Amino acid sequence: MSKKEVSILFVSIGGYGHYYLKTIFEEFPEGKARVCGVIDPYAEKAPLFSEVQKREIPVFANIEDFYNQGLSADLVVISSPIQYHVPQSFVALKNGSNVLCDKPICATIQEVDELIKIRDDLGKWVMIGYQWSYSKAIQSLKKDINKGLFGKPIRLKTLCLWPRDDNYYQRNNWAGKIKDSSGKWVLDSPVNNAVSHYLHNMFYVLGDEKNKSAIPKKVTAECYRANPIENYDTAACRILTTEGIEVLYFVSHATKDEMGPIFNFEFENAIITFGDPSNEIIACFKNGTENNYGAPDDTPQFLKLFEAVDRVKNLNPIVCGLEAARSQTLAMNGVQESVGEVLDFPKSLINRNEEEKKWWVTDLDKNLLEAYRKNLLLHETGLSWAKSGKTIDLKNYSYFPGAEKQ
């Protein structure tokens, strides 16, 4: 095993990328890894820019410039906007680097599949930064599900209500958009950004191998908006996997109050819960016994970075790669196609909190929680304004309709 430092190129050091860089600077022992470059057209605005300058780390506006200078990196950490994840991963792989890309992979399923092909052709690897997947709690739970400890899975459901203010949607030029200003697909939404973790998590724990997830087969969704955005800020989805397992997902950025994430995983012999009320994952068996898996957030969030650095040297098994994360993209594309045109909430239900700069919908938190508890979509609970999308068959779905082929 080589003792050589792992060289890391960071793509984007503002926003979430700040925390990746902070982790390297503050938590990695000397000699384990070094930052060999930064890619960020707005690097000077980043909180750690002065430290980057102090360490004389080269900074470039785009990833091509780094490699064109004859530089190289063992690992590229990508936390740029969604629409740049795959193109920047392409460049990294083609120049001999491995990749840790933050969630989600991208906007369309065809991009994922093209990235898988290029990765395989070049013999490199890609990890995706869904941090729960790296946690001890989720890994232990997944292992016991695979062992059949709980019997056959029947239904998995998750609810996450995270209100967002004007600043959230105004923080860049692509938030809440279907495409960005240059025409690149983003499909930004709760399902494909802020709470994409928890949709991925349901597929991931059902995967029969460490780097595999259950595959969605059919999707029916409802999507709505209260914020003045292009895409949706609220969704209720029913997804069936290829094994016939029901997956229900309820998310919103337009509720008055915050709740979640909470989940309830129903198996033949046990019910597994999180967040309602305990923030630990508890499996309650029908015979009255319990297993406590702890809290996913007890594992340091950036274990994914440590594992990526270790894999450069040791080629340890990948915990969450493209195959595991692909199911979230596939399901999300199905959600988007299911609803077609996003519906506005009735104006009579939309409220404005000027002090907090938030839009919120009357009783939406209560309505979503009721749907979650009853295993129903919103329109199935009898709400007059709720409308279901069509059911999308994902069996042979390899191309998000409307996306221009490259």
C-alpha positions in Angstrom: 0.0 0.0 0.0 1.4 3.4 -1.1 2.1 6.0 1.6 1.8 8.8 -1.1 -0.5 11.7 -0.4 -3.8 11.5 -2.3 -4.1 14.6 -4.5 -7.6 16.1 -4.6 -9.1 18.6 -6.9 -12.1 20.5 -5.5 -14.8 21.6 -7.9 -16.8 24.4 -6.2 -15.7 25.6 -2.7 -18.7 27.8 -1.9 -22.0 26.4 -0.6 -21.7 22.7 0.4 -18.3 22.6 -1.2 -17.1 24.8 1.6 -17.6 21.9 4.1 -15.7 19.4 1.9 -12.7 21.7 1.8 -13.0 22.5 5.5 -12.9 18.8 6.3 -9.7 18.3 4.4 -8.1 21.4 6.0 -9.2 20.6 9.6 -9.7 16.8 9.9 -7.3 15.0 7.7 -3.9 14.1 9.2 -0.9 15.6 7.6 0.4 13.4 4.7 -2.9 11.7 4.0 -4.2 14.1 1.3 -3.4 17.4 -0.3 -5.5 19.9 -2.2 -3.9 20.2 -5.6 -6.4 22.6 -7.1 -9.7 24.4 -6.9 -12.2 24.9 -9.7 -14.6 27.8 -9.0 -15.3 30.9 -11.1 -16.3 32.7 -7.9 -13.6 31.3 -5.6 -12.7 34.7 -4.2 -16.2 34.8 -2.5 -15.7 31.5 -0.7 -15.2 31.6 3.1 -11.9 29.6 2.8 -10.4 31.5 -0.1 -7.8 33.2 2.0 -6.7 29.8 3.2 -6.5 28.6 -0.4 -4.3 31.6 -1.2 -2.1 31.0 1.9 -1.5 27.4 0.9 -0.7 28.6 -2.7 -3.3 26.2 -4.2 -3.9 26.9 -7.9 -7.4 28.2 -8.7 -9.1 27.9 -12.1 -12.5 29.0 -13.5 -13.2 25.6 -15.2 -12.1 22.1 -14.9 -10.6 21.9 -18.4 -8.1 24.6 -17.5 -6.7 22.5 -14.7 -5.8 19.6 -16.9 -4.7 21.8 -19.8 -2.0 23.1 -17.5 -0.6 19.6 -17.3 -1.8 19.1 -13.8 -3.3 15.8 -12.4 -5.4 14.7 -9.5 -6.1 11.3 -7.9 -9.5 12.3 -6.8 -11.9 15.1 -8.0 -14.6 16.2 -5.4 -17.5 17.8 -7.3 -20.1 19.8 -5.4 -21.1 22.2 -8.2 -24.7 22.8 -9.4 -26.6 19.8 -10.6 -26.3 20.5 -14.3 -22.5 20.4 -14.2 -22.1 17.1 -12.2 -21.9 14.8 -15.2 -19.9 17.0 -17.6 -17.3 17.7 -15.0 -17.2 14.0 -14.1 -16.6 13.2 -17.7 -13.6 15.6 -17.8 -12.2 14.2 -14.6 -12.5 10.5 -15.7 -11.0 11.2 -19.1 -8.0 12.8 -17.5 -7.3 9.8 -15.2 -9.0 11.0 -12.0 -11.6 9.2 -9.9 -14.6 11.1 -8.7 -16.6 11.8 -5.5 -19.7 13.7 -6.7 -22.2 15.1 -4.4 -25.9 14.2 -4.7 -27.9 14.0 -6.9 -26.0 12.6 -9.8 -27.8 14.8 -12.4 -31.1 15.7 -14.0 -31.7 12.9 -16.5 -31.4 9.1 -16.6 -29.5 9.2 -19.9 -26.8 11.3 -18.4 -26.4 8.7 -15.6 -26.1 5.8 -18.1 -23.7 7.7 -20.3 -21.5 8.3 -17.2 -21.6 4.7 -16.2 -20.4 3.7 -19.7 -17.6 6.2 -19.7 -16.5 5.2 -16.2 -16.4 1.5 -17.3 -14.6 2.3 -20.6 -11.9 4.2 -18.7 -11.5 1.8 -15.7 -12.0 4.6 -13.1 -14.6 4.9 -10.4 -17.3 7.3 -9.2 -18.8 7.6 -5.7 -22.0 9.6 -5.0 -22.2 11.6 -1.7 -25.5 10.5 -0.2 -24.1 10.7 3.4 -26.7 8.4 5.0 -25.6 5.6 2.8 -22.1 5.7 4.4 -23.5 5.7 8.0 -23.2 2.8 10.4 -27.0 2.8 11.0 -28.0 2.5 7.4 -25.3 0.0 6.6 -26.3 -2.2 9.5 -30.0 -1.9 8.6 -29.3 -2.8 4.9 -27.3 -5.8 5.9 -30.1 -7.2 8.1 -32.7 -6.5 5.4 -30.5 -8.5 2.9 -30.2 -11.3 5.5 -34.0 -11.5 5.6 -34.2 -10.7 9.3 -37.5 -8.8 8.9 -39.1 -11.0 6.3 -40.4 -9.7 3.0 -40.6 -5.9 2.5 -44.1 -4.7 1.9 -44.1 -0.8 2.0 -41.5 1.9 2.6 -42.6 5.5 3.2 -40.9 8.7 4.0 -42.1 12.3 4.8 -40.0 15.4 4.9 -41.4 18.9 5.2 -38.7 21.5 5.0 -40.1 25.0 4.4 -37.8 27.3 2.4 -37.7 31.1 2.1 -37.1 33.5 -0.7 -33.4 33.3 -0.2 -33.4 29.6 -1.0 -34.9 30.2 -4.4 -33.0 33.3 -5.1 -29.6 32.0 -4.1 -28.7 31.2 -7.7 -30.1 31.3 -11.2 -31.3 27.7 -11.4 -33.1 27.0 -8.1 -36.6 25.8 -8.8 -36.0 25.6 -12.5 -36.6 22.8 -15.0 -33.7 24.1 -17.2 -31.1 26.7 -16.4 -30.6 29.9 -18.5 -28.4 28.2 -21.0 -30.8 25.3 -21.6 -29.2 22.7 -19.4 -31.5 20.3 -17.6 -31.7 20.8 -13.9 -35.1 19.6 -12.7 -34.5 21.2 -9.4 -37.1 20.2 -6.8 -37.3 18.7 -3.4 -37.2 15.3 -5.0 -34.0 16.1 -6.9 -32.1 18.3 -4.5 -32.7 19.2 -0.8 -34.4 15.9 0.2 -33.3 13.6 -2.6 -31.4 11.7 0.2 -34.5 10.2 1.6 -36.0 8.9 -1.7 -32.6 7.4 -2.5 -32.4 5.9 1.0 -35.6 3.8 0.5 -34.3 2.3 -2.7 -30.8 1.9 -1.2 -31.7 -0.1 1.9 -33.6 -2.6 -0.4 -30.7 -3.1 -2.7 -29.3 -6.7 -2.5 -25.7 -5.6 -2.6 -23.7 -2.8 -1.0 -23.6 -0.7 -4.1 -27.0 -1.5 -5.4 -30.5 -0.2 -4.9 -34.0 -1.5 -5.6 -35.1 -0.4 -9.1 -38.3 1.6 -9.6 -40.7 0.2 -12.1 -43.8 2.4 -11.9 -44.4 5.9 -10.7 -47.6 7.9 -10.0 -47.1 11.4 -8.6 -48.7 14.7 -7.7 -46.7 17.9 -7.8 -47.7 21.4 -6.8 -46.1 24.8 -6.1 -46.8 27.8 -3.9 -43.5 29.6 -4.5 -43.2 31.6 -7.8 -40.9 29.1 -9.4 -40.9 27.0 -12.6 -40.9 23.6 -11.1 -42.7 22.2 -8.0 -42.0 22.7 -4.3 -44.3 19.9 -3.1 -44.7 16.3 -4.2 -46.5 13.1 -3.2 -45.4 10.0 -5.0 -46.2 6.3 -5.2 -43.5 4.1 -6.7 -43.5 0.4 -7.2 -40.2 -1.4 -7.5 -39.4 -4.3 -9.9 -40.0 -6.6 -6.9 -43.5 -5.1 -6.3 -42.6 -3.2 -3.1 -44.5 0.0 -2.6 -42.5 3.2 -1.9 -44.3 6.3 -0.8 -42.7 9.7 -0.7 -44.1 13.0 0.7 -42.0 16.2 0.5 -42.6 20.0 0.6 -40.8 23.3 0.8 -44.2 25.1 1.2 -45.6 24.0 4.6 -46.0 26.4 7.6 -44.1 24.1 10.0 -41.1 21.8 9.6 -41.3 18.1 10.1 -39.0 15.2 9.3 -37.5 13.3 7.9 -39.6 10.5 9.3 -39.9 7.1 7.8 -41.8 3.8 8.3 -40.7 0.6 6.6 -43.2 -2.2 6.8 -41.9 -5.8 6.5 -43.6 -9.1 7.1 -42.2 -9.5 10.6 -41.3 -6.0 11.7 -41.9 -2.3 11.4 -38.8 -0.1 11.1 -39.2 3.6 12.1 -37.2 6.7 12.3 -38.0 10.2 13.5 -41.4 9.4 14.8 -40.7 10.0 17.6 -37.1 8.7 18.0 -34.2 10.0 15.9 -32.8 6.5 16.0 -33.8 3.7 13.6 -35.9 1.2 15.6 -37.0 -2.1 14.3 -40.0 -3.4 16.2 -40.7 -7.1 15.6 -44.1 -8.7 15.8 -42.9 -10.8 18.7 -42.3 -7.7 20.8 -38.5 -7.5 20.5 -36.6 -4.5 19.2 -33.4 -3.7 17.3 -31.9 -0.2 17.7 -29.6 0.8 14.8 -28.8 4.2 16.1 -29.1 7.5 14.3 -27.7 7.9 10.7 -26.5 11.4 11.7 -24.3 9.9 14.4 -21.8 9.0 11.7 -19.7 12.0 10.6 -21.3 13.5 7.5 -18.0 13.6 5.6 -17.1 9.9 6.1 -17.8 9.8 2.4 -14.7 11.9 1.8 -12.5 9.8 4.0 -13.8 6.7 2.2 -13.1 8.2 -1.2 -9.5 9.1 -0.2 -9.0 5.6 1.2 -10.3 4.0 -2.0 -7.7 5.8 -4.1 -5.1 3.7 -2.2 -6.9 0.5 -1.2 -9.7 0.0 -3.8 -12.2 -0.8 -1.0 -15.7 -1.7 -2.1 -17.8 1.3 -3.2 -20.6 2.0 -0.7 -22.7 4.3 -2.9 -21.8 4.6 -6.6 -23.6 5.3 -9.8 -25.6 2.0 -9.7 -26.9 2.7 -6.2 -27.8 6.3 -6.9 -29.3 5.7 -10.3 -32.7 4.7 -8.9 -33.3 8.2 -7.4 -32.7 9.8 -10.9 -34.9 7.2 -12.6 -37.8 7.7 -10.1 -37.4 11.5 -10.2 -37.7 11.5 -14.0 -40.8 9.4 -13.7 -42.3 11.9 -11.2 -41.6 14.8 -13.5 -43.2 13.0 -16.5 -46.1 11.7 -14.4 -47.4 15.2 -13.6 -46.5 16.9 -16.9 -47.4 20.5 -16.1 -47.0 21.5 -12.4 -50.1 22.6 -10.7 -50.4 25.8 -8.6 -52.0 25.4 -5.2 -55.3 27.3 -5.0 -54.7 31.0 -4.4 -57.1 30.9 -1.4 -54.7 28.4 0.4 -51.5 30.3 -0.2 -50.2 32.5 2.6 -47.3 34.9 2.9 -45.1 35.4 6.0 -43.3 38.6 5.2 -41.2 38.5 8.3 -39.7 35.2 7.4 -40.0 35.8 3.6 -41.9 32.5 3.1 -44.9 31.2 1.1 -46.9 28.5 2.8 -50.1 26.5 2.2 -52.9 26.3 4.7 -53.1 22.8 6.3 -50.5 21.4 3.8 -48.4 19.9 6.6 -51.5 18.3 8.1 -52.7 17.0 4.7 -49.3 15.5 3.9 -49.0 13.9 7.3 -52.5 12.4 6.9 -51.7 11.0 3.5 -48.4 9.5 4.9 -50.1 7.8 7.8 -52.9 6.4 5.6 -50.6 5.3 2.7 -52.5 7.5 0.3 -51.7 10.2 -2.2 -53.2 13.6 -1.6 -56.0 13.2 -4.2 -57.0 9.8 -2.5 -57.7 11.6 0.8 -60.5 13.5 -0.8 -58.9 17.0 -1.2 -60.9 18.9 -3.8 -57.8 20.6 -5.3 -55.6 17.6 -5.5 -55.0 15.9 -8.8 -53.0 12.8 -9.7 -50.6 12.5 -12.5 -50.5 9.5 -14.9 -48.8 6.3 -14.1 -45.4 6.0 -15.8 -44.0 2.6 -16.6 -40.2 2.7 -16.0 -39.5 -0.9 -17.1 -37.6 0.1 -20.3 -37.2 3.8 -19.4 -33.7 4.9 -20.4 -34.4 8.4 -21.8 -36.1 11.3 -20.1 -38.6 12.5 -22.8 -37.9 16.0 -24.2 -34.2 16.0 -23.4 -32.2 16.6 -26.5 -29.9 13.7 -27.4 -26.2 14.6 -27.5 
